[in-house]
């Protein structure tokens, strides 16, 4: 069965710490990859996406993600987090048209 | 401003009652979706629609119904047959790309509580 795994459910960091959130999916073939973010009290929005080309993609607010096809992974990174990055982050591989599979989400809390 | 409007934001319902959640978009998107968000379970697809008067079941369609009579509207009815309806419901839309899919745009959600 197609599935996606986000390894960290809750992460607490101090400001300026580095962030890496893991995302692994369990199917092969062509897949488009997304990270979405939900800030407190706001709607879900796109953070970054990968369709093809350079496996290191950059998104909004200094986030980036690296697609490693051999590991079926699409980890999210940020070198230095800010208090405003406190949010819930969802990995969403998209193996087929209209078929998004969302991970269970990672709640990030950044301490000022 | 373009976007997706969901209403109501909060809704309380007694057991045995049907309730309809509204979703309207002015983005001129073809595809619309309903997701259910539960703590620790991510987003699960209930129904989606690619064009007017057509819709498909998602992974957890039992106890739900939808309609797509207009391009901009995709209401979701939570019926009394849904065994665990208390949840946060998200509506989304997307542009249709040939051979590819694009970004999902989400509404702010509707929180349904069954008393």
Interface residues (C-beta under 8 A of the other chain):
Chain A: X9 X32 X34 X36 X42 X43 X44 X45 X46 X49 X51 X90 X92 X94 X97 X98 X100 X102 X103 X104 X105
Chain B: X4 X31 X33 X35 X40 X41 X42 X43 X44 X45 X48 X50 X56 X90 X92 X100 X101 X103 X104 X106 X107 X108 X109
